[in-house]
Amino acid sequence: MSALSEKRFLTLAPPTEEDARGDQRRLLDALREDFGEVALPLPLVRRLYPLCRKAEWRVTVTLVWNGKNWQVTDLEPGDTTAWHYGLAADLGSTSVTMELVDLRSGAVVARESMYNRQTALGSDVLTRIFYAKDQPEHLEELRLAAVETLDELMGRLTEASGVEVSRCPVLVLAGNTVMTHFLLGLDGFPLFLSPYAPVAAEPGFLTGAELGLHLAGLVYLFPARANYMGGDIISGLVATGVARSEGIRLFFDIGTNGELVAGCRDFLLSGAGAAGPALEGGVIRTGMCAGPGAVEHVDIRGEAVRLQVIGGEKIRGVCGSGIVDLLAELYLEGIIDFRGTFRPEASRRVTTVEGEPAYRYAEAEETAEGRPLYFYQSDIQEFLATKAAAYTMVEYMLKAIGMTFDDVEKFYVAGAFGAYIRTASAVTIGLYPDLPEEKVSCVGNSSLEGARVLLLDREKLAEAEGIVARMDYIQYGAIPDFVDSMSAARAIPHLDTARYPSVMEWKARRQSGE
């Protein structure tokens, strides 16, 4: 293991009349053989006296590799090499997760998550961008909200582990381009306006003090490739090894936006566009984010409906993974047709509510509010538009590189949505291509994983920056015929059913009673 930070215990020769080198030079000379020319910042130079003399010239030096040279981040009397921890974090627009990692063993000591305090200033990034536009005081509010969130997580980690986290030499942080801008106190409006050029796409290493964090060490922020291709995606690529693979791999982070990367060690092509809030429960009438009371999985056989509810509580609504299951099951049971239109003759649960066809998926006695919950015809159409956008992104990307789905070696699905979705259900509705299940890997929070991977392997620093340098980028929103290309993908699973032979087989077997 070659972590981003190293600790070295030194026994220095004290000054004599024959060797009157300064304390700074004495320390740097002792480090040169193993670390080359080392940077020793002024605040640490100021600590050399009287620290070295009081410690009888036995000191521990903490260093961080910044991609160009080693930089000293701490000096301590005596041998403290047994205490060596680092931090990895995913700075999400909705929630933020941070891990405390033992840099000697690589073990995760503790993990904490919380809502990003910026949500109080805007539920989505676009709202926050306009909140801060030409309003320096609002931009500062957003910056402080991000800083306070990270500080609180460090405090929680300290409490959970007993480790004084503020002493950590390095925090590796991955976030989308907007989140990184706000943390740096940069206006995000250029990311929204053509030509969508970031103010700072590669901030690199900064001190905790520069960011206003209660952290003694350095902070590394993953670089971004474009406005919607941020450090969280670059981190995910490091975690999954897409850029090191011999075969073609797809990496898809699905949420309100969809970020897609296709490639291997020879090339990387990326693109991003709006997928739609339906994937995370938004715009669905009884939709909700994943949490207690949310239906996360659905099975239907005839008139029987079996629901799996997060936390085992009374039902409050249905989250993204439950919606995908619900749509897939309705189609396989023949309750909706390929256009997503209800067939009332197929189930007694199909009824009309407020003049609209709907399917009753939860009875009154099962719900928190004591009333039935329905999946409406308009809900289905909203979701089909969303899944069509996601599928078309992948299809367009493969066409751009002259490949087909048969050429794909691995399909990675990242993000909270992808972590809980059933692959078979996603394939059934045409959200994912019809790939063998072993080719599909739901990697969850790959942004956090990539941050941890880099924290523990400094060679990944060059890999992350190399990914950005060789990645080509397409803006899906700028493709003239993109919306037209989505039309066929609105059908379940697709207007061209030959693309989904396994789904056609599943449906035939289900309806024959197998």
Number of C-alpha atoms within 10 A of each C-alpha: 10 13 20 26 25 20 23 16 17 17 17 16 13 15 14 8 6 6 10 11 14 10 19 14 11 16 22 17 16 15 17 11 9 9 16 13 14 20 14 17 12 8 10 14 12 11 13 17 12 11 16 21 15 13 13 15 19 19 23 19 21 23 26 23 21 18 15 8 14 21 19 23 24 21 21 18 18 18 16 16 15 10 13 19 25 27 27 29 27 28 25 20 21 15 15 21 22 26 25 27 22 18 24 18 11 18 12 16 14 18 19 17 18 14 14 21 22 25 18 11 16 17 13 13 18 14 12 24 22 17 17 21 14 12 12 14 10 18 25 18 18 29 23 21 20 27 22 18 22 24 18 16 22 26 17 18 24 16 13 14 13 9 19 13 23 20 17 24 27 28 28 25 27 32 28 25 28 28 25 29 23 24 21 22 18 21 22 27 22 17 20 16 10 8 9 15 16 22 16 14 20 18 16 16 17 17 18 19 13 11 17 15 20 18 21 17 23 26 25 23 23 31 27 29 24 23 22 24 25 23 32 31 29 28 33 29 24 24 22 20 15 25 27 16 15 12 15 22 24 25 25 26 28 21 21 18 17 21 25 26 27 24 24 19 15 12 15 22 19 22 23 23 20 18 22 22 17 24 27 23 25 19 16 24 15 17 23 20 18 22 15 16 22 28 31 25 23 23 16 17 13 15 11 10 16 12 20 16 23 18 12 11 15 18 26 22 28 33 28 30 28 28 28 27 25 26 24 27 22 23 22 23 19 19 22 24 15 16 16 23 16 23 15 16 10 15 17 12 19 21 17 15 12 6 7 10 18 23 23 18 20 21 14 13 12 16 17 14 12 13 12 15 22 23 23 22 17 17 21 22 16 18 27 25 19 22 28 26 27 30 19 22 24 25 18 16 22 20 11 12 13 9 14 12 18 9 12 17 17 21 24 23 25 25 18 20 22 24 16 17 20 17 24 20 24 21 22 28 30 27 26 21 21 22 20 13 12 10 12 18 17 22 21 19 22 27 33 26 24 31 33 29 24 26 27 24 17 19 16 21 20 12 19 22 18 12 23 22 11 14 16 15 18 17 15 22 13 9 9 9 10 15 14 10 16 22 15 14 25 26 21 27 31 23 16 11 15 12 16 20 10 17 23 16 10 15 18 14 12 14 12 8 7 8
